[in-house]
């Protein structure tokens, strides 16, 4: 039987990517508030999904620290209702998570075997969502790094802000000790859909390789053919309401490697 995929949070970067690469029922926050059980029940009854991708979320360290109840409500508590409805209908749930469930002290890449240790409310709420989803046997938990890509809403992620700053000649600072595996939303969405043919469980999906944010800026500038007006600093020079994990490069011991982040970035910039 062909899957009926329902994407919640379809206007964000990840939701936009899923909507563009597969035939799915795309629902934005304006169409269904994940915090409302009655709203969720309504769309389950109407669309009868066999796969639910929960691409909703309150994202960002400072946002979650300043609005902890909202972060817990959206990122964690609402997932309880979603899992209950999936259990009742027999639908598979795909729950996106984040590299922020780790403390960023590991040299090298975080894999599925590494134990989460979140440092801030954002990471804690996402790790709690993992624990909630894992109690249901038909689940995929998918951890992603920092993503870049198109989105239907107007909230640019950090990599896309950098691209705009470089493009328009803005002066800015960026850290040279923050390590990540920046990844293309389209690439990780495609790989996530492929998980439906694999055993249930937890997976890491990211473009291959890692970089610090300063080198990321230089690569964007090279591809755009411009000289960035950037000053490199240490991550601790940026004020945050909670610690930001420094080294969060990711890879998978369960999946084949994706193309490099450099190749993915080049394609995205060409399309952008």
C-alpha positions in Angstrom: 0.0 0.0 0.0 1.3 3.5 -0.9 2.1 5.7 2.1 0.0 8.7 2.8 2.6 11.1 4.3 1.4 14.1 6.4 3.9 16.8 7.2 3.2 19.1 10.2 5.1 22.4 10.2 5.3 22.5 6.4 6.3 26.2 6.2 9.7 25.8 8.0 12.9 24.8 6.3 12.6 21.1 6.9 8.9 21.0 6.2 9.4 23.0 3.0 12.0 20.4 1.9 9.7 17.5 2.6 6.9 19.2 0.7 9.1 19.7 -2.3 10.6 16.2 -2.6 7.6 13.9 -2.0 3.8 13.8 -2.5 2.5 14.6 0.9 -0.2 16.4 2.9 1.5 19.6 3.9 0.1 21.5 6.9 1.5 24.6 8.4 1.1 26.0 11.9 -1.6 28.2 10.6 -3.6 25.2 9.4 -3.1 23.0 12.5 -1.7 23.9 15.9 0.1 20.9 17.2 -0.6 22.0 20.8 -4.4 21.3 20.2 -5.4 17.7 20.5 -8.7 18.4 18.8 -6.9 20.0 15.8 -4.6 17.0 15.5 -7.5 14.6 15.8 -9.4 16.5 13.1 -6.5 16.2 10.5 -5.9 12.5 11.4 -9.6 11.8 10.7 -9.6 13.9 7.6 -6.4 12.7 5.9 -5.9 9.3 7.5 -2.0 9.4 7.2 0.1 6.3 7.4 3.2 8.4 8.0 3.4 11.5 10.1 6.5 13.8 9.9 6.5 16.3 12.8 8.5 19.1 11.4 7.1 21.6 13.9 9.3 23.2 16.6 10.4 26.1 18.6 14.0 26.4 17.5 17.0 28.4 18.9 18.7 28.6 22.3 17.7 32.2 23.3 14.1 31.7 22.1 13.6 28.6 24.1 15.4 30.0 27.2 13.2 33.1 27.1 10.0 31.1 26.5 10.5 27.8 28.2 6.9 26.9 28.7 6.2 27.5 25.0 9.3 25.4 24.0 8.2 22.5 26.3 4.6 22.7 25.0 5.5 22.6 21.3 8.7 20.6 21.3 7.7 18.0 23.9 4.2 17.9 25.4 2.4 18.1 22.1 4.4 15.0 20.9 2.6 12.9 23.5 -0.8 13.6 21.7 0.8 13.0 18.4 2.2 9.6 19.4 -1.2 8.6 20.9 -2.9 9.4 17.7 -0.3 7.5 15.7 -0.7 4.5 18.0 -4.5 4.6 17.6 -4.3 4.8 13.8 -1.2 2.6 13.3 0.7 5.4 11.6 4.5 5.7 11.5 5.9 8.8 13.2 9.1 10.5 12.1 10.3 12.9 14.8 13.1 15.3 13.8 15.7 16.1 16.5 18.9 18.0 16.7 22.6 17.9 17.3 21.8 20.1 20.3 21.0 17.0 22.3 24.8 16.7 22.7 27.1 18.7 24.8 29.7 19.4 22.1 32.7 18.2 23.9 33.5 15.2 21.6 36.4 15.4 19.2 35.2 14.1 15.9 31.7 13.2 14.8 28.7 12.4 17.0 27.0 9.2 15.9 23.9 7.2 16.9 25.9 5.5 19.6 26.7 8.6 21.5 24.8 9.4 24.6 22.8 12.7 24.6 23.7 15.4 27.2 21.8 18.6 26.3 23.1 21.9 27.8 20.0 24.1 27.3 16.2 24.1 27.2 16.1 23.7 23.4 18.2 20.5 23.5 16.4 19.2 26.6 12.9 19.7 24.9 14.1 17.9 21.8 15.7 15.1 23.8 12.4 14.7 25.7 10.5 14.4 22.4 12.9 11.6 21.5 12.1 9.8 24.7 8.4 10.2 24.2 8.5 8.9 20.6 10.7 6.0 21.5 8.0 4.5 23.6 6.1 3.8 20.4 7.4 0.9 18.3 6.7 2.5 14.8 9.0 5.4 15.1 12.0 7.1 13.4 14.0 9.7 15.4 16.2 11.6 13.0 18.9 14.0 14.3 20.0 16.8 12.0 22.8 19.4 12.2 22.4 23.1 11.2 20.4 23.2 8.0 20.3 25.6 5.0 17.7 25.7 2.3 14.5 27.3 1.0 11.6 27.8 3.3 8.0 29.0 2.9 8.0 31.3 5.9 10.3 34.3 6.3 12.5 33.1 9.2 15.9 32.6 7.8 18.1 30.0 9.5 21.7 31.0 10.5 23.4 29.8 7.3 20.9 31.7 5.1 21.5 34.8 7.2 25.2 34.5 6.5 24.5 34.1 2.8 22.5 37.4 2.8 25.1 39.2 4.9 27.8 38.2 2.5 25.7 38.9 -0.6 24.8 42.5 0.6 28.3 43.3 1.9 27.3 43.6 5.5 30.0 43.6 8.2 29.6 40.8 10.8 31.4 38.5 13.2 31.5 34.7 13.1 33.1 32.1 15.3 36.0 30.0 14.2 35.8 27.4 17.1 32.1 26.4 16.5 32.2 23.1 14.5 29.2 21.8 12.6 28.1 19.7 9.6 26.0 22.2 7.7 23.5 20.3 5.6 21.1 21.0 2.7 17.4 20.5 3.7 16.6 18.8 0.4 19.4 16.2 0.9 18.4 15.3 4.4 14.7 15.2 3.5 15.3 12.8 0.7 17.4 10.5 3.0 14.8 10.7 5.7 12.0 9.4 3.4 14.3 6.5 2.5 14.2 5.5 6.1 10.8 4.1 5.5 12.5 1.0 4.0 14.8 0.6 7.0 14.3 -0.6 10.6 12.7 1.7 13.1 15.0 3.6 15.4 17.3 6.6 15.8 19.4 7.9 12.9 21.8 10.8 12.1 21.4 12.4 8.7 23.9 15.1 7.6 25.9 16.0 4.6 29.4 14.6 4.8 32.2 16.5 6.5 32.5 19.2 9.0 33.7 22.8 9.2 33.9 25.8 11.5 31.6 28.7 10.9 34.4 31.0 9.7 35.5 28.5 7.0 31.8 28.1 6.1 31.7 31.8 5.4 34.8 31.7 3.3 33.4 28.9 1.2 30.1 30.7 0.6 32.1 33.8 -0.3 34.3 31.8 -2.7 31.2 30.4 -4.4 29.5 33.8 -4.7 32.7 35.4 -5.9 32.8 38.1 -3.3 35.1 39.2 -0.5 33.4 38.9 2.9 33.5 41.7 5.5 33.9 39.3 8.4 35.8 39.2 11.6 36.5 35.8 13.2 35.9 35.5 16.9 35.4 32.8 19.5 31.9 31.5 20.1 31.9 32.6 23.8 32.0 36.2 22.6 28.4 35.9 21.5 26.0 36.4 24.4 23.5 33.5 24.8 21.1 32.7 27.6 22.5 29.2 27.9 25.6 27.3 26.8 26.0 26.6 23.1 27.7 23.3 22.3 30.9 24.0 20.4 31.6 20.8 18.5 28.5 19.2 17.0 29.7 17.6 13.7 27.5 14.6 12.9 27.8 11.3 11.0 25.9 8.0 10.8 27.1 4.5 11.5 23.8 3.1 10.1 23.5 4.9 6.8 25.7 5.4 3.7 27.4 8.9 3.6 25.7 11.7 1.8 27.5 14.0 -0.6 29.8 16.6 1.0 28.4 19.8 2.5 30.5 21.8 0.0 28.8 20.1 -3.0 25.4 20.5 -1.4 26.1 24.2 -0.7 27.2 24.8 -4.2 24.0 23.4 -5.6 21.9 25.4 -3.2 23.6 28.7 -4.0 23.2 28.0 -7.7 19.5 27.4 -7.2 19.1 30.3 -4.8 
